[in-house]
Amino acid sequence: MYKIIIILVLLIILFFMVRRAIRDWGESNPPNAAPGKDVMIQDPVCKTYVTVGTAIVEETAGKTYYFCSQDCARHFKRSPTS
């Protein structure tokens, strides 16, 4: 009888530990987080890839854009649809 109670208590503890680990894992990587410094991202103007840490960052209409140079950023500001 005691063995069954001990096993049930251990299963309940295990359940709460797994549930917390899953919840913490989901919160550690939110979908709208900025990419890391070493992540390669494509410049929307010239289509080259640049690391986020070295990119020129511009925010337009609530969205963040990454550029390889000031020239690309200026060109994008003049005509954001291209």
HTML snippet that shows the backbone in 3Dmol.js (N, CA, C, O; Angstrom):
<script src="https://3Dmol.org/build/3Dmol-min.js"></script>
<div id="view" style="width:600px;height:400px;position:relative"></div>
<script>
const pdb = `
ATOM      1  N   MET A   1       0.816  -1.196   0.000  1.00  0.00           N
ATOM      2  CA  MET A   1       0.000   0.000   0.000  1.00  0.00           C
ATOM      3  C   MET A   1       0.863   1.264   0.000  1.00  0.00           C
ATOM      4  O   MET A   1       0.582   2.213  -0.731  1.00  0.00           O
ATOM      5  N   TYR A   2       1.908   1.269   0.820  1.00  0.00           N
ATOM      6  CA  TYR A   2       2.791   2.429   0.891  1.00  0.00           C
ATOM      7  C   TYR A   2       3.552   2.632  -0.422  1.00  0.00           C
ATOM      8  O   TYR A   2       3.831   3.759  -0.832  1.00  0.00           O
ATOM      9  N   LYS A   3       3.873   1.526  -1.058  1.00  0.00           N
ATOM     10  CA  LYS A   3       4.587   1.635  -2.320  1.00  0.00           C
ATOM     11  C   LYS A   3       3.734   2.363  -3.363  1.00  0.00           C
ATOM     12  O   LYS A   3       4.252   3.176  -4.128  1.00  0.00           O
ATOM     13  N   ILE A   4       2.450   2.078  -3.398  1.00  0.00           N
ATOM     14  CA  ILE A   4       1.553   2.720  -4.360  1.00  0.00           C
ATOM     15  C   ILE A   4       1.456   4.215  -4.073  1.00  0.00           C
ATOM     16  O   ILE A   4       1.465   5.015  -5.009  1.00  0.00           O
ATOM     17  N   ILE A   5       1.366   4.603  -2.833  1.00  0.00           N
ATOM     18  CA  ILE A   5       1.274   6.018  -2.455  1.00  0.00           C
ATOM     19  C   ILE A   5       2.566   6.741  -2.839  1.00  0.00           C
ATOM     20  O   ILE A   5       2.516   7.847  -3.377  1.00  0.00           O
ATOM     21  N   ILE A   6       3.702   6.138  -2.572  1.00  0.00           N
ATOM     22  CA  ILE A   6       4.987   6.745  -2.914  1.00  0.00           C
ATOM     23  C   ILE A   6       5.116   6.898  -4.438  1.00  0.00           C
ATOM     24  O   ILE A   6       5.571   7.935  -4.921  1.00  0.00           O
ATOM     25  N   ILE A   7       4.721   5.879  -5.183  1.00  0.00           N
ATOM     26  CA  ILE A   7       4.781   5.956  -6.647  1.00  0.00           C
ATOM     27  C   ILE A   7       3.863   7.057  -7.162  1.00  0.00           C
ATOM     28  O   ILE A   7       4.251   7.796  -8.066  1.00  0.00           O
ATOM     29  N   LEU A   8       2.666   7.189  -6.617  1.00  0.00           N
ATOM     30  CA  LEU A   8       1.741   8.244  -7.042  1.00  0.00           C
ATOM     31  C   LEU A   8       2.307   9.633  -6.740  1.00  0.00           C
ATOM     32  O   LEU A   8       2.204  10.534  -7.573  1.00  0.00           O
ATOM     33  N   VAL A   9       2.899   9.814  -5.567  1.00  0.00           N
ATOM     34  CA  VAL A   9       3.493  11.102  -5.216  1.00  0.00           C
ATOM     35  C   VAL A   9       4.643  11.427  -6.175  1.00  0.00           C
ATOM     36  O   VAL A   9       4.761  12.566  -6.627  1.00  0.00           O
ATOM     37  N   LEU A  10       5.474  10.462  -6.483  1.00  0.00           N
ATOM     38  CA  LEU A  10       6.582  10.684  -7.410  1.00  0.00           C
ATOM     39  C   LEU A  10       6.080  11.008  -8.819  1.00  0.00           C
ATOM     40  O   LEU A  10       6.664  11.852  -9.498  1.00  0.00           O
ATOM     41  N   LEU A  11       5.017  10.356  -9.264  1.00  0.00           N
ATOM     42  CA  LEU A  11       4.452  10.654 -10.573  1.00  0.00           C
ATOM     43  C   LEU A  11       3.869  12.070 -10.625  1.00  0.00           C
ATOM     44  O   LEU A  11       3.997  12.758 -11.637  1.00  0.00           O
ATOM     45  N   ILE A  12       3.236  12.498  -9.547  1.00  0.00           N
ATOM     46  CA  ILE A  12       2.690  13.858  -9.493  1.00  0.00           C
ATOM     47  C   ILE A  12       3.823  14.880  -9.536  1.00  0.00           C
ATOM     48  O   ILE A  12       3.734  15.875 -10.254  1.00  0.00           O
ATOM     49  N   ILE A  13       4.877  14.642  -8.781  1.00  0.00           N
ATOM     50  CA  ILE A  13       6.035  15.547  -8.796  1.00  0.00           C
ATOM     51  C   ILE A  13       6.656  15.587 -10.186  1.00  0.00           C
ATOM     52  O   ILE A  13       6.994  16.664 -10.677  1.00  0.00           O
ATOM     53  N   LEU A  14       6.811  14.442 -10.823  1.00  0.00           N
ATOM     54  CA  LEU A  14       7.360  14.376 -12.170  1.00  0.00           C
ATOM     55  C   LEU A  14       6.483  15.138 -13.165  1.00  0.00           C
ATOM     56  O   LEU A  14       6.996  15.848 -14.029  1.00  0.00           O
ATOM     57  N   PHE A  15       5.168  14.993 -13.044  1.00  0.00           N
ATOM     58  CA  PHE A  15       4.243  15.702 -13.917  1.00  0.00           C
ATOM     59  C   PHE A  15       4.437  17.214 -13.817  1.00  0.00           C
ATOM     60  O   PHE A  15       4.527  17.893 -14.840  1.00  0.00           O
ATOM     61  N   PHE A  16       4.503  17.746 -12.600  1.00  0.00           N
ATOM     62  CA  PHE A  16       4.661  19.189 -12.428  1.00  0.00           C
ATOM     63  C   PHE A  16       6.036  19.671 -12.904  1.00  0.00           C
ATOM     64  O   PHE A  16       6.148  20.784 -13.417  1.00  0.00           O
ATOM     65  N   MET A  17       7.072  18.861 -12.744  1.00  0.00           N
ATOM     66  CA  MET A  17       8.400  19.242 -13.217  1.00  0.00           C
ATOM     67  C   MET A  17       8.431  19.307 -14.743  1.00  0.00           C
ATOM     68  O   MET A  17       8.997  20.241 -15.311  1.00  0.00           O
ATOM     69  N   VAL A  18       7.835  18.337 -15.400  1.00  0.00           N
ATOM     70  CA  VAL A  18       7.808  18.316 -16.860  1.00  0.00           C
ATOM     71  C   VAL A  18       6.966  19.477 -17.382  1.00  0.00           C
ATOM     72  O   VAL A  18       7.348  20.129 -18.353  1.00  0.00           O
ATOM     73  N   ARG A  19       5.836  19.737 -16.755  1.00  0.00           N
ATOM     74  CA  ARG A  19       4.966  20.836 -17.182  1.00  0.00           C
ATOM     75  C   ARG A  19       5.684  22.179 -17.059  1.00  0.00           C
ATOM     76  O   ARG A  19       5.571  23.026 -17.944  1.00  0.00           O
ATOM     77  N   ARG A  20       6.407  22.371 -15.984  1.00  0.00           N
ATOM     78  CA  ARG A  20       7.141  23.624 -15.796  1.00  0.00           C
ATOM     79  C   ARG A  20       8.279  23.755 -16.808  1.00  0.00           C
ATOM     80  O   ARG A  20       8.521  24.843 -17.332  1.00  0.00           O
ATOM     81  N   ALA A  21       8.974  22.657 -17.084  1.00  0.00           N
ATOM     82  CA  ALA A  21      10.063  22.688 -18.061  1.00  0.00           C
ATOM     83  C   ALA A  21       9.536  23.041 -19.446  1.00  0.00           C
ATOM     84  O   ALA A  21      10.169  23.813 -20.166  1.00  0.00           O
ATOM     85  N   ILE A  22       8.404  22.497 -19.825  1.00  0.00           N
ATOM     86  CA  ILE A  22       7.810  22.809 -21.126  1.00  0.00           C
ATOM     87  C   ILE A  22       7.375  24.260 -21.177  1.00  0.00           C
ATOM     88  O   ILE A  22       7.579  24.925 -22.193  1.00  0.00           O
ATOM     89  N   ARG A  23       6.786  24.764 -20.116  1.00  0.00           N
ATOM     90  CA  ARG A  23       6.347  26.159 -20.076  1.00  0.00           C
ATOM     91  C   ARG A  23       7.548  27.107 -20.141  1.00  0.00           C
ATOM     92  O   ARG A  23       7.498  28.109 -20.854  1.00  0.00           O
ATOM     93  N   ASP A  24       8.615  26.810 -19.414  1.00  0.00           N
ATOM     94  CA  ASP A  24       9.817  27.646 -19.440  1.00  0.00           C
ATOM     95  C   ASP A  24      10.489  27.604 -20.801  1.00  0.00           C
ATOM     96  O   ASP A  24      10.997  28.626 -21.263  1.00  0.00           O
ATOM     97  N   TRP A  25      10.505  26.458 -21.448  1.00  0.00           N
ATOM     98  CA  TRP A  25      11.117  26.328 -22.761  1.00  0.00           C
ATOM     99  C   TRP A  25      10.355  27.149 -23.792  1.00  0.00           C
ATOM    100  O   TRP A  25      10.971  27.773 -24.655  1.00  0.00           O
ATOM    101  N   GLY A  26       9.037  27.162 -23.721  1.00  0.00           N
ATOM    102  CA  GLY A  26       8.234  27.941 -24.649  1.00  0.00           C
ATOM    103  C   GLY A  26       8.414  29.433 -24.466  1.00  0.00           C
ATOM    104  O   GLY A  26       8.367  30.174 -25.448  1.00  0.00           O
ATOM    105  N   GLU A  27       8.617  29.898 -23.247  1.00  0.00           N
ATOM    106  CA  GLU A  27       8.786  31.324 -22.976  1.00  0.00           C
ATOM    107  C   GLU A  27      10.195  31.810 -23.280  1.00  0.00           C
ATOM    108  O   GLU A  27      10.401  33.009 -23.473  1.00  0.00           O
ATOM    109  N   SER A  28      11.160  30.914 -23.328  1.00  0.00           N
ATOM    110  CA  SER A  28      12.545  31.338 -23.542  1.00  0.00           C
ATOM    111  C   SER A  28      12.810  31.753 -24.983  1.00  0.00           C
ATOM    112  O   SER A  28      13.811  32.416 -25.255  1.00  0.00           O
ATOM    113  N   ASN A  29      11.940  31.379 -25.904  1.00  0.00           N
ATOM    114  CA  ASN A  29      12.143  31.711 -27.306  1.00  0.00           C
ATOM    115  C   ASN A  29      10.870  32.305 -27.906  1.00  0.00           C
ATOM    116  O   ASN A  29      10.211  31.647 -28.710  1.00  0.00           O
ATOM    117  N   PRO A  30      10.513  33.526 -27.534  1.00  0.00           N
ATOM    118  CA  PRO A  30       9.285  34.119 -28.055  1.00  0.00           C
ATOM    119  C   PRO A  30       9.374  34.361 -29.556  1.00  0.00           C
ATOM    120  O   PRO A  30      10.462  34.610 -30.075  1.00  0.00           O
ATOM    121  N   PRO A  31       8.252  34.291 -30.261  1.00  0.00           N
ATOM    122  CA  PRO A  31       8.286  34.395 -31.717  1.00  0.00           C
ATOM    123  C   PRO A  31       8.699  35.762 -32.240  1.00  0.00           C
ATOM    124  O   PRO A  31       9.204  35.840 -33.360  1.00  0.00           O
ATOM    125  N   ASN A  32       8.512  36.841 -31.492  1.00  0.00           N
ATOM    126  CA  ASN A  32       8.844  38.186 -31.960  1.00  0.00           C
ATOM    127  C   ASN A  32      10.186  38.686 -31.460  1.00  0.00           C
ATOM    128  O   ASN A  32      10.473  39.882 -31.524  1.00  0.00           O
ATOM    129  N   ALA A  33      10.994  37.788 -30.972  1.00  0.00           N
ATOM    130  CA  ALA A  33      12.296  38.201 -30.444  1.00  0.00           C
ATOM    131  C   ALA A  33      13.240  38.568 -31.574  1.00  0.00           C
ATOM    132  O   ALA A  33      13.153  38.033 -32.680  1.00  0.00           O
ATOM    133  N   ALA A  34      14.131  39.480 -31.279  1.00  0.00           N
ATOM    134  CA  ALA A  34      15.128  39.877 -32.267  1.00  0.00           C
ATOM    135  C   ALA A  34      16.111  38.733 -32.471  1.00  0.00           C
ATOM    136  O   ALA A  34      16.437  38.030 -31.515  1.00  0.00           O
ATOM    137  N   PRO A  35      16.588  38.531 -33.690  1.00  0.00           N
ATOM    138  CA  PRO A  35      17.543  37.457 -33.938  1.00  0.00           C
ATOM    139  C   PRO A  35      18.877  37.733 -33.248  1.00  0.00           C
ATOM    140  O   PRO A  35      19.199  38.882 -32.947  1.00  0.00           O
ATOM    141  N   GLY A  36      19.640  36.692 -33.001  1.00  0.00           N
ATOM    142  CA  GLY A  36      20.949  36.830 -32.374  1.00  0.00           C
ATOM    143  C   GLY A  36      21.936  37.560 -33.265  1.00  0.00           C
ATOM    144  O   GLY A  36      21.688  37.733 -34.458  1.00  0.00           O
ATOM    145  N   LYS A  37      23.061  37.992 -32.692  1.00  0.00           N
ATOM    146  CA  LYS A  37      24.048  38.800 -33.419  1.00  0.00           C
ATOM    147  C   LYS A  37      24.696  38.052 -34.578  1.00  0.00           C
ATOM    148  O   LYS A  37      25.088  38.676 -35.564  1.00  0.00           O
ATOM    149  N   ASP A  38      24.818  36.734 -34.483  1.00  0.00           N
ATOM    150  CA  ASP A  38      25.494  35.953 -35.519  1.00  0.00           C
ATOM    151  C   ASP A  38      24.546  35.415 -36.582  1.00  0.00           C
ATOM    152  O   ASP A  38      24.985  34.720 -37.498  1.00  0.00           O
ATOM    153  N   VAL A  39      23.269  35.718 -36.480  1.00  0.00           N
ATOM    154  CA  VAL A  39      22.291  35.224 -37.442  1.00  0.00           C
ATOM    155  C   VAL A  39      22.422  36.007 -38.745  1.00  0.00           C
ATOM    156  O   VAL A  39      22.516  37.234 -38.741  1.00  0.00           O
ATOM    157  N   MET A  40      22.428  35.286 -39.845  1.00  0.00           N
ATOM    158  CA  MET A  40      22.486  35.927 -41.161  1.00  0.00           C
ATOM    159  C   MET A  40      21.071  36.278 -41.598  1.00  0.00           C
ATOM    160  O   MET A  40      20.152  35.466 -41.493  1.00  0.00           O
ATOM    161  N   ILE A  41      20.915  37.505 -42.092  1.00  0.00           N
ATOM    162  CA  ILE A  41      19.604  37.974 -42.524  1.00  0.00           C
ATOM    163  C   ILE A  41      19.771  38.677 -43.868  1.00  0.00           C
ATOM    164  O   ILE A  41      20.806  39.288 -44.134  1.00  0.00           O
ATOM    165  N   GLN A  42      18.746  38.585 -44.711  1.00  0.00           N
ATOM    166  CA  GLN A  42      18.861  39.119 -46.075  1.00  0.00           C
ATOM    167  C   GLN A  42      18.457  40.585 -46.133  1.00  0.00           C
ATOM    168  O   GLN A  42      17.429  40.987 -45.588  1.00  0.00           O
ATOM    169  N   ASP A  43      19.279  41.363 -46.797  1.00  0.00           N
ATOM    170  CA  ASP A  43      19.003  42.774 -47.053  1.00  0.00           C
ATOM    171  C   ASP A  43      17.843  42.844 -48.053  1.00  0.00           C
ATOM    172  O   ASP A  43      17.917  42.210 -49.105  1.00  0.00           O
ATOM    173  N   PRO A  44      16.768  43.601 -47.753  1.00  0.00           N
ATOM    174  CA  PRO A  44      15.615  43.632 -48.656  1.00  0.00           C
ATOM    175  C   PRO A  44      15.878  44.390 -49.963  1.00  0.00           C
ATOM    176  O   PRO A  44      15.096  44.259 -50.905  1.00  0.00           O
ATOM    177  N   VAL A  45      16.949  45.172 -50.046  1.00  0.00           N
ATOM    178  CA  VAL A  45      17.219  45.956 -51.254  1.00  0.00           C
ATOM    179  C   VAL A  45      18.107  45.186 -52.221  1.00  0.00           C
ATOM    180  O   VAL A  45      17.702  44.896 -53.347  1.00  0.00           O
ATOM    181  N   CYS A  46      19.318  44.855 -51.783  1.00  0.00           N
ATOM    182  CA  CYS A  46      20.275  44.221 -52.700  1.00  0.00           C
ATOM    183  C   CYS A  46      20.321  42.702 -52.557  1.00  0.00           C
ATOM    184  O   CYS A  46      21.055  42.036 -53.288  1.00  0.00           O
ATOM    185  N   LYS A  47      19.552  42.152 -51.632  1.00  0.00           N
ATOM    186  CA  LYS A  47      19.413  40.699 -51.442  1.00  0.00           C
ATOM    187  C   LYS A  47      20.685  39.996 -50.979  1.00  0.00           C
ATOM    188  O   LYS A  47      20.786  38.773 -51.088  1.00  0.00           O
ATOM    189  N   THR A  48      21.655  40.747 -50.466  1.00  0.00           N
ATOM    190  CA  THR A  48      22.836  40.102 -49.894  1.00  0.00           C
ATOM    191  C   THR A  48      22.535  39.731 -48.452  1.00  0.00           C
ATOM    192  O   THR A  48      21.589  40.245 -47.854  1.00  0.00           O
ATOM    193  N   TYR A  49      23.340  38.841 -47.902  1.00  0.00           N
ATOM    194  CA  TYR A  49      23.158  38.430 -46.516  1.00  0.00           C
ATOM    195  C   TYR A  49      24.185  39.128 -45.643  1.00  0.00           C
ATOM    196  O   TYR A  49      25.348  39.272 -46.022  1.00  0.00           O
ATOM    197  N   VAL A  50      23.744  39.558 -44.478  1.00  0.00           N
ATOM    198  CA  VAL A  50      24.598  40.268 -43.538  1.00  0.00           C
ATOM    199  C   VAL A  50      24.257  39.759 -42.132  1.00  0.00           C
ATOM    200  O   VAL A  50      23.114  39.393 -41.860  1.00  0.00           O
ATOM    201  N   THR A  51      25.257  39.738 -41.241  1.00  0.00           N
ATOM    202  CA  THR A  51      24.968  39.330 -39.870  1.00  0.00           C
ATOM    203  C   THR A  51      24.228  40.451 -39.152  1.00  0.00           C
ATOM    204  O   THR A  51      24.470  41.630 -39.411  1.00  0.00           O
ATOM    205  N   VAL A  52      23.343  40.085 -38.269  1.00  0.00           N
ATOM    206  CA  VAL A  52      22.542  41.072 -37.549  1.00  0.00           C
ATOM    207  C   VAL A  52      23.430  41.991 -36.726  1.00  0.00           C
ATOM    208  O   VAL A  52      23.115  43.171 -36.566  1.00  0.00           O
ATOM    209  N   GLY A  53      24.528  41.474 -36.204  1.00  0.00           N
ATOM    210  CA  GLY A  53      25.424  42.287 -35.389  1.00  0.00           C
ATOM    211  C   GLY A  53      26.112  43.406 -36.143  1.00  0.00           C
ATOM    212  O   GLY A  53      26.474  44.419 -35.544  1.00  0.00           O
ATOM    213  N   THR A  54      26.305  43.245 -37.461  1.00  0.00           N
ATOM    214  CA  THR A  54      26.991  44.266 -38.247  1.00  0.00           C
ATOM    215  C   THR A  54      26.046  45.034 -39.166  1.00  0.00           C
ATOM    216  O   THR A  54      26.486  45.943 -39.870  1.00  0.00           O
ATOM    217  N   ALA A  55      24.782  44.696 -39.176  1.00  0.00           N
ATOM    218  CA  ALA A  55      23.823  45.311 -40.098  1.00  0.00           C
ATOM    219  C   ALA A  55      23.407  46.712 -39.647  1.00  0.00           C
ATOM    220  O   ALA A  55      23.481  47.056 -38.467  1.00  0.00           O
ATOM    221  N   ILE A  56      22.970  47.506 -40.624  1.00  0.00           N
ATOM    222  CA  ILE A  56      22.350  48.806 -40.361  1.00  0.00           C
ATOM    223  C   ILE A  56      20.883  48.513 -40.078  1.00  0.00           C
ATOM    224  O   ILE A  56      20.200  47.913 -40.908  1.00  0.00           O
ATOM    225  N   VAL A  57      20.397  48.926 -38.928  1.00  0.00           N
ATOM    226  CA  VAL A  57      19.035  48.597 -38.511  1.00  0.00           C
ATOM    227  C   VAL A  57      18.139  49.820 -38.664  1.00  0.00           C
ATOM    228  O   VAL A  57      18.457  50.903 -38.171  1.00  0.00           O
ATOM    229  N   GLU A  58      17.027  49.637 -39.347  1.00  0.00           N
ATOM    230  CA  GLU A  58      16.026  50.692 -39.523  1.00  0.00           C
ATOM    231  C   GLU A  58      14.656  50.115 -39.173  1.00  0.00           C
ATOM    232  O   GLU A  58      14.357  48.963 -39.488  1.00  0.00           O
ATOM    233  N   GLU A  59      13.841  50.919 -38.526  1.00  0.00           N
ATOM    234  CA  GLU A  59      12.478  50.492 -38.218  1.00  0.00           C
ATOM    235  C   GLU A  59      11.513  51.362 -39.006  1.00  0.00           C
ATOM    236  O   GLU A  59      11.549  52.589 -38.915  1.00  0.00           O
ATOM    237  N   THR A  60      10.651  50.717 -39.778  1.00  0.00           N
ATOM    238  CA  THR A  60       9.685  51.408 -40.608  1.00  0.00           C
ATOM    239  C   THR A  60       8.326  50.761 -40.406  1.00  0.00           C
ATOM    240  O   THR A  60       8.177  49.548 -40.562  1.00  0.00           O
ATOM    241  N   ALA A  61       7.340  51.570 -40.061  1.00  0.00           N
ATOM    242  CA  ALA A  61       5.959  51.096 -39.861  1.00  0.00           C
ATOM    243  C   ALA A  61       5.895  49.959 -38.846  1.00  0.00           C
ATOM    244  O   ALA A  61       5.125  49.013 -39.013  1.00  0.00           O
ATOM    245  N   GLY A  62       6.697  50.055 -37.805  1.00  0.00           N
ATOM    246  CA  GLY A  62       6.675  49.057 -36.740  1.00  0.00           C
ATOM    247  C   GLY A  62       7.404  47.764 -37.057  1.00  0.00           C
ATOM    248  O   GLY A  62       7.381  46.836 -36.248  1.00  0.00           O
ATOM    249  N   LYS A  63       8.048  47.677 -38.206  1.00  0.00           N
ATOM    250  CA  LYS A  63       8.789  46.477 -38.577  1.00  0.00           C
ATOM    251  C   LYS A  63      10.274  46.815 -38.687  1.00  0.00           C
ATOM    252  O   LYS A  63      10.640  47.875 -39.195  1.00  0.00           O
ATOM    253  N   THR A  64      11.118  45.914 -38.212  1.00  0.00           N
ATOM    254  CA  THR A  64      12.560  46.129 -38.226  1.00  0.00           C
ATOM    255  C   THR A  64      13.162  45.535 -39.485  1.00  0.00           C
ATOM    256  O   THR A  64      12.884  44.392 -39.846  1.00  0.00           O
ATOM    257  N   TYR A  65      13.994  46.332 -40.151  1.00  0.00           N
ATOM    258  CA  TYR A  65      14.685  45.899 -41.367  1.00  0.00           C
ATOM    259  C   TYR A  65      16.191  45.994 -41.134  1.00  0.00           C
ATOM    260  O   TYR A  65      16.662  46.866 -40.404  1.00  0.00           O
ATOM    261  N   TYR A  66      16.936  45.089 -41.760  1.00  0.00           N
ATOM    262  CA  TYR A  66      18.386  45.040 -41.627  1.00  0.00           C
ATOM    263  C   TYR A  66      19.011  45.245 -43.003  1.00  0.00           C
ATOM    264  O   TYR A  66      18.600  44.616 -43.978  1.00  0.00           O
ATOM    265  N   PHE A  67      20.009  46.131 -43.076  1.00  0.00           N
ATOM    266  CA  PHE A  67      20.640  46.476 -44.347  1.00  0.00           C
ATOM    267  C   PHE A  67      22.145  46.268 -44.267  1.00  0.00           C
ATOM    268  O   PHE A  67      22.743  46.327 -43.192  1.00  0.00           O
ATOM    269  N   CYS A  68      22.747  46.020 -45.437  1.00  0.00           N
ATOM    270  CA  CYS A  68      24.198  45.810 -45.481  1.00  0.00           C
ATOM    271  C   CYS A  68      24.955  47.130 -45.487  1.00  0.00           C
ATOM    272  O   CYS A  68      26.127  47.165 -45.113  1.00  0.00           O
ATOM    273  N   SER A  69      24.304  48.226 -45.906  1.00  0.00           N
ATOM    274  CA  SER A  69      24.993  49.515 -45.977  1.00  0.00           C
ATOM    275  C   SER A  69      23.998  50.658 -45.811  1.00  0.00           C
ATOM    276  O   SER A  69      22.784  50.462 -45.867  1.00  0.00           O
ATOM    277  N   GLN A  70      24.544  51.863 -45.603  1.00  0.00           N
ATOM    278  CA  GLN A  70      23.696  53.054 -45.500  1.00  0.00           C
ATOM    279  C   GLN A  70      23.011  53.344 -46.837  1.00  0.00           C
ATOM    280  O   GLN A  70      21.883  53.835 -46.858  1.00  0.00           O
ATOM    281  N   ASP A  71      23.682  53.047 -47.946  1.00  0.00           N
ATOM    282  CA  ASP A  71      23.088  53.272 -49.267  1.00  0.00           C
ATOM    283  C   ASP A  71      21.818  52.442 -49.446  1.00  0.00           C
ATOM    284  O   ASP A  71      20.810  52.945 -49.943  1.00  0.00           O
ATOM    285  N   CYS A  72      21.866  51.181 -49.044  1.00  0.00           N
ATOM    286  CA  CYS A  72      20.679  50.328 -49.153  1.00  0.00           C
ATOM    287  C   CYS A  72      19.559  50.842 -48.248  1.00  0.00           C
ATOM    288  O   CYS A  72      18.390  50.821 -48.632  1.00  0.00           O
ATOM    289  N   ALA A  73      19.913  51.299 -47.059  1.00  0.00           N
ATOM    290  CA  ALA A  73      18.901  51.838 -46.139  1.00  0.00           C
ATOM    291  C   ALA A  73      18.248  53.087 -46.726  1.00  0.00           C
ATOM    292  O   ALA A  73      17.030  53.250 -46.642  1.00  0.00           O
ATOM    293  N   ARG A  74      19.055  53.971 -47.321  1.00  0.00           N
ATOM    294  CA  ARG A  74      18.510  55.187 -47.945  1.00  0.00           C
ATOM    295  C   ARG A  74      17.614  54.840 -49.129  1.00  0.00           C
ATOM    296  O   ARG A  74      16.547  55.429 -49.303  1.00  0.00           O
ATOM    297  N   HIS A  75      18.051  53.890 -49.935  1.00  0.00           N
ATOM    298  CA  HIS A  75      17.253  53.475 -51.089  1.00  0.00           C
ATOM    299  C   HIS A  75      15.912  52.898 -50.623  1.00  0.00           C
ATOM    300  O   HIS A  75      14.878  53.164 -51.236  1.00  0.00           O
ATOM    301  N   PHE A  76      15.924  52.122 -49.558  1.00  0.00           N
ATOM    302  CA  PHE A  76      14.699  51.528 -49.021  1.00  0.00           C
ATOM    303  C   PHE A  76      13.764  52.610 -48.480  1.00  0.00           C
ATOM    304  O   PHE A  76      12.548  52.520 -48.652  1.00  0.00           O
ATOM    305  N   LYS A  77      14.319  53.621 -47.835  1.00  0.00           N
ATOM    306  CA  LYS A  77      13.478  54.709 -47.307  1.00  0.00           C
ATOM    307  C   LYS A  77      12.786  55.481 -48.434  1.00  0.00           C
ATOM    308  O   LYS A  77      11.652  55.932 -48.277  1.00  0.00           O
ATOM    309  N   ARG A  78      13.475  55.629 -49.569  1.00  0.00           N
ATOM    310  CA  ARG A  78      12.880  56.333 -50.706  1.00  0.00           C
ATOM    311  C   ARG A  78      11.753  55.532 -51.334  1.00  0.00           C
ATOM    312  O   ARG A  78      10.715  56.088 -51.694  1.00  0.00           O
ATOM    313  N   SER A  79      11.955  54.223 -51.466  1.00  0.00           N
ATOM    314  CA  SER A  79      10.925  53.378 -52.082  1.00  0.00           C
ATOM    315  C   SER A  79      10.853  52.039 -51.357  1.00  0.00           C
ATOM    316  O   SER A  79      11.478  51.073 -51.796  1.00  0.00           O
ATOM    317  N   PRO A  80      10.101  51.958 -50.251  1.00  0.00           N
ATOM    318  CA  PRO A  80      10.054  50.728 -49.435  1.00  0.00           C
ATOM    319  C   PRO A  80       9.396  49.535 -50.118  1.00  0.00           C
ATOM    320  O   PRO A  80       9.509  48.416 -49.617  1.00  0.00           O
ATOM    321  N   THR A  81       8.720  49.731 -51.234  1.00  0.00           N
ATOM    322  CA  THR A  81       8.054  48.616 -51.889  1.00  0.00           C
ATOM    323  C   THR A  81       8.987  47.781 -52.745  1.00  0.00           C
ATOM    324  O   THR A  81       8.645  46.647 -53.080  1.00  0.00           O
ATOM    325  N   SER A  82      10.158  48.299 -53.114  1.00  0.00           N
ATOM    326  CA  SER A  82      11.065  47.547 -53.996  1.00  0.00           C
ATOM    327  C   SER A  82      11.974  46.633 -53.222  1.00  0.00           C
ATOM    328  O   SER A  82      12.795  45.933 -53.814  1.00  0.00           O
TER     329      SER A  82
END
`;
const viewer = $3Dmol.createViewer("view");
viewer.addModel(pdb, "pdb");
viewer.setStyle({}, {cartoon: {color: "spectrum"}});
viewer.zoomTo();
viewer.render();
</script>
